[in-house]
Amino acid sequence: MNTATIIDVIISSEVTKASINHIIKQHHISQRMRRKLKHEGLITINGEVATWDTLVQGGDHVVIALSPEQEFDLTPMDLDIIYEDNYVLAINKAPGILMHPTSTVRTHTLANGVLHYYKDTNQAYDFHPIHRLDKDTSGIVIIAKTAVVQHAFEKQTHPITKLYNAIVDGYLTQQYMSIHLPIGRKEGSIIERCCTQLGKSAHTDVTVLEYKEKRNLTHIQCLLHTGRTHQIRVHLSHLGFPLTGDDIYGGSLQWIDRQALHAGYLAFTHPMTKEYIQLRAPMPKDMQQLLE
């Protein structure tokens, strides 16, 4: 049976005797996950099958696994992996790729590709995105390899720093602006969002990087302080400067056939190792060509 590793740990030599429950509580495990592990977990100690009541001691190798929560089809995919350790996978996602399967698209999503990669590299892990990018937005996404790591990210007080490169239609004369406009669903649409006082607070900082006067485009950098759906796209469109290629929010399709948006820089405190990690991903060719 295919399983996903939840805990893989060597017990500290200082421990004389401890319960499995005690070990689990020390590893950022949510109460819901602890219940699931107790009733469905597969436990081995030093390679031998054990039970929830088995006691462990210093030097023991404890592995606890579950059947994976996602049973997606596996799709071979050329993943641009920019960081990986035992807990986290960071990928520079190409435009045109969905994060995970939908009711109509079952294969060739990032989830299908990552799970295929795990199988290829003999890693018993699952797909737990820490944040998401729209299908046609490129750039860095972080995938937690287990629900435990995902929960540890959620419990952190340190926010993830996210910087995006964007190219908008028009000449944005204000060199810097801090946009505070709440965002909610657009009435009558299940996809579109809009700026509305009935929405949730949203904060985007925008800095102008360069102008492309011949094409009437402005290259900007956006710092997200919140993570609302379509936040950058909605904020810039509301101000009259839609992302070029973003026809949903009024952008021109003259130069590019997808929204010119790329998550190029991401920094975070690793919830397991406490290391501060900074990741960068260059803009894809379609956006680079707009600026050449």
C-alpha positions in Angstrom: 0.0 0.0 0.0 1.3 3.5 -0.9 1.9 5.6 2.2 3.2 9.1 3.0 5.8 9.5 5.7 4.5 11.8 8.5 7.3 11.4 11.1 10.8 10.0 10.6 12.9 10.6 13.7 15.7 9.2 15.8 14.8 9.5 19.5 17.2 11.6 21.5 19.7 9.6 23.6 18.4 11.5 26.7 15.0 9.8 26.5 14.7 6.7 28.7 11.1 5.7 27.9 8.4 7.6 26.1 5.1 6.9 24.4 4.3 7.3 20.7 1.8 10.0 21.7 4.5 12.0 23.5 6.8 11.8 20.5 4.0 13.0 18.2 3.1 16.0 20.4 6.7 17.2 20.0 6.5 17.4 16.2 4.0 20.2 15.3 1.1 17.7 14.9 -2.4 19.1 14.9 -5.0 17.5 17.1 -6.9 16.3 14.0 -3.7 14.7 12.6 -2.9 13.0 16.0 -6.4 11.4 16.0 -5.8 10.2 12.4 -2.4 8.8 13.2 -3.7 7.0 16.2 -6.5 5.2 14.3 -4.9 4.9 10.8 -1.1 5.4 11.2 1.4 2.7 10.3 4.2 2.7 12.9 7.6 1.1 12.8 10.3 1.3 15.4 13.8 0.2 14.1 12.1 -1.3 11.1 9.7 -3.4 13.2 6.0 -2.9 13.2 4.8 -1.3 16.4 1.6 0.0 17.9 0.4 3.2 19.5 1.1 1.7 23.0 4.7 0.7 22.2 7.3 2.6 24.3 10.4 4.0 22.7 13.8 4.9 24.1 16.9 6.9 23.1 18.4 5.8 19.8 15.2 4.3 18.4 14.3 5.1 14.8 10.6 5.9 14.7 8.7 6.1 11.4 4.9 6.9 11.2 3.1 6.9 7.9 -0.4 7.3 6.5 -2.1 6.5 3.3 -1.7 9.6 1.2 -4.7 12.0 1.3 -4.5 12.6 -2.5 -4.8 9.8 -5.0 -4.0 11.8 -8.1 -2.8 10.3 -11.4 1.0 10.6 -11.9 2.1 12.8 -14.8 5.8 13.1 -15.9 6.7 16.7 -15.8 9.9 18.7 -16.2 9.9 20.4 -12.8 12.1 23.5 -12.3 13.1 22.7 -8.7 14.9 25.6 -7.0 15.0 24.3 -3.4 14.4 20.9 -1.7 15.0 19.3 1.6 13.3 16.6 3.7 10.4 18.9 4.5 9.9 21.3 1.6 9.9 21.4 -2.2 10.1 24.8 -4.0 9.3 24.9 -7.7 9.5 27.7 -10.3 6.1 27.0 -11.9 5.7 27.5 -15.6 2.7 29.5 -16.9 -0.3 27.5 -18.1 -0.1 24.8 -15.3 -2.9 24.4 -12.7 -1.8 23.8 -9.1 -4.0 20.7 -8.7 -6.7 18.7 -10.5 -10.2 20.0 -10.8 -13.5 18.3 -11.8 -12.6 18.7 -15.4 -8.8 18.6 -15.5 -7.4 15.4 -13.9 -3.8 15.3 -15.2 -0.9 17.5 -16.1 -1.3 19.7 -13.0 1.6 20.6 -10.7 0.2 18.1 -8.1 0.3 15.3 -10.7 3.9 16.2 -11.6 5.1 16.5 -8.0 3.6 13.1 -7.0 5.3 11.5 -10.1 8.6 13.1 -9.1 8.2 11.7 -5.6 7.7 8.2 -7.0 10.7 8.6 -9.3 12.9 9.6 -6.4 11.5 7.1 -3.9 10.0 9.7 -1.6 6.9 8.8 0.3 5.4 12.2 0.5 2.2 14.1 -0.3 1.3 17.4 -2.0 0.5 20.2 0.4 0.9 23.7 -1.2 1.7 26.4 1.3 0.3 29.0 -1.2 -1.1 29.0 -4.7 -0.5 30.6 -8.0 -3.1 31.1 -10.7 -2.8 28.8 -13.7 -1.3 31.5 -15.9 0.9 33.1 -13.3 4.5 31.8 -13.2 7.0 31.7 -10.4 7.9 30.2 -7.1 5.5 28.0 -5.1 6.3 26.1 -1.9 5.1 22.6 -1.4 5.1 21.0 2.1 5.9 17.3 1.8 3.7 16.3 4.7 0.6 17.7 6.5 2.8 18.2 9.5 5.1 20.6 7.7 2.0 22.4 6.3 0.6 22.8 9.8 3.9 24.1 11.0 3.9 26.8 8.3 0.3 27.8 9.3 1.3 28.1 13.0 4.2 30.5 12.2 4.0 34.1 13.2 6.6 35.1 10.6 4.9 35.9 7.2 6.3 34.7 3.9 7.7 37.5 1.9 6.5 37.5 -1.7 7.7 39.8 -4.5 6.1 39.6 -7.9 7.2 41.1 -11.2 4.3 42.4 -13.3 3.9 44.3 -16.5 0.8 46.6 -16.8 -0.8 48.4 -19.6 -0.3 52.1 -19.5 2.2 54.6 -18.0 2.1 54.4 -14.2 3.4 57.7 -13.2 3.4 57.2 -9.4 6.8 55.6 -8.6 5.5 54.0 -5.4 2.1 53.3 -4.0 0.6 51.3 -1.1 -2.8 50.0 -2.1 -5.3 49.2 0.6 -8.5 48.1 -1.1 -10.7 45.2 0.2 -11.4 42.4 -2.3 -14.4 40.2 -2.7 -16.3 38.1 -5.3 -17.8 39.9 -8.2 -21.5 39.6 -8.3 -22.7 37.0 -10.8 -19.2 35.4 -11.3 -17.6 32.4 -9.7 -14.1 33.4 -11.0 -13.8 37.2 -11.0 -13.0 39.3 -7.9 -13.4 43.1 -7.5 -12.6 45.9 -5.0 -15.6 46.1 -2.7 -16.2 47.4 0.8 -17.9 44.1 1.4 -14.7 42.1 0.7 -11.7 41.2 2.8 -8.9 43.6 3.5 -6.1 43.5 0.9 -2.8 45.3 0.9 -0.3 45.5 -2.1 2.8 47.7 -2.3 3.8 48.7 -5.9 7.1 50.0 -7.1 7.8 51.1 -10.7 10.9 49.5 -12.1 10.9 50.7 -15.8 8.8 52.0 -18.6 8.5 50.6 -22.1 7.1 53.7 -23.9 6.9 52.3 -27.4 4.5 49.6 -26.1 2.9 51.8 -23.5 3.8 49.3 -20.7 5.1 49.7 -17.2 7.2 47.1 -15.4 6.5 47.0 -11.7 7.3 45.1 -8.6 4.5 44.1 -6.2 4.9 43.2 -2.5 2.0 41.2 -1.1 1.0 41.8 2.5 -2.2 39.7 2.1 -3.0 36.8 -0.1 -6.4 37.4 -1.6 -7.4 35.6 -4.8 -6.3 37.6 -7.9 -5.1 40.4 -5.5 -2.5 42.0 -7.8 -4.6 41.6 -10.9 -7.7 43.2 -9.2 -5.8 46.0 -7.5 -4.0 47.2 -10.6 -7.1 46.8 -12.8 -9.2 48.8 -10.3 -6.7 51.7 -10.7 -6.9 51.6 -14.4 -3.6 49.7 -15.1 -4.6 46.1 -15.8 -1.9 43.5 -16.2 -1.1 43.2 -19.9 -2.4 39.9 -21.2 -5.1 39.7 -18.5 -8.2 39.9 -20.6 -10.4 38.9 -17.6 -9.6 42.2 -15.9 -9.2 44.4 -19.0 -5.6 43.8 -20.1 -4.6 43.9 -23.7 -3.7 40.7 -25.6 -1.5 42.6 -28.1 1.8 41.5 -26.6 1.3 38.4 -24.5 -1.6 35.8 -24.2 -1.5 35.4 -20.4 -1.3 37.9 -17.5 2.2 39.2 -17.2 2.7 38.2 -13.6 5.6 36.2 -12.1 6.5 35.3 -8.5 10.2 36.0 -8.7 11.3 36.3 -5.0 10.2 34.5 -1.9 11.7 34.4 1.6 10.6 32.5 4.7 11.7 31.1 8.0 11.8 27.3 7.6 9.3 26.0 10.2 11.3 22.9 10.9 15.0 23.9 10.7 14.4 27.7 11.6 16.7 28.6 8.7 15.9 31.8 6.8 15.6 30.9 3.2 15.5 33.2 0.2 14.5 32.0 -3.2 14.7 33.6 -6.6 13.4 32.6 -10.0 14.0 34.6 -13.3 11.2 35.8 -15.4 10.1 33.4 -18.2 10.9 34.2 -21.8 7.5 35.7 -22.7 7.8 38.4 -20.0 11.5 39.0 -20.7 10.7 39.6 -24.4 8.2 42.3 -23.5 11.0 44.2 -21.7 13.7 43.7 -24.3 
